[in-house]
Amino acid sequence: MLRSDEPVAVSRLSTLTDAELVERCRGGEADAWNELVERFSRYVYAIIARGFRLGAEDAEDVFQEVFARIYTHLDKLRDESALRPWIAQLTRRLCLDAVERRGREQPTGEVQEEGRDEVEEIDEAFAVREAVTTLPEACQEILDRFFARDQSYRTISSELDLPAGTVASRIARCLRKLRDELEGRSEPAGGSRE
């Protein structure tokens, strides 16, 4: 049975930077490891599926191997804030190994470059997703409705009981907040959160 304070502790982990999460994992916190897997599982799968288009069996093997290696080699990560690039590199390397093991032709530079472009797009999408989670709940709601659910101003207006003009101005204001958050994340070391 869960204690009343457990969900709060787990939810606090989702607000940690990657570097803080790595430190907690290195300290042996099981909840931190679970958060790391939760945070990066979609990312790893997106690289495997979109970047390399591996079959289901190979994809599952690579996915499992990525997290096994992260777990066993996390102490060797020199820069805790470089967790995402390290995971991306590890995933790409294991995908290439899977392609080679299957006896297929080694991908040409062109295919590898295409995979790299896919990984960059995946990185950008995950950066936006993470930035959205830092916005106020009202912004998350309205951006989700407009962009993810593809709801019209009229639908949002009706469901949230807001004038259509207010919906448009809130979306614009929330997008400015999102842009500010994303620009803050891309600042050089010392100015960024990660």
Order of alpha helices (4+ residues) and beta strands (2+ residues): alpha-alpha-alpha-alpha-alpha-alpha-alpha-alpha-alpha
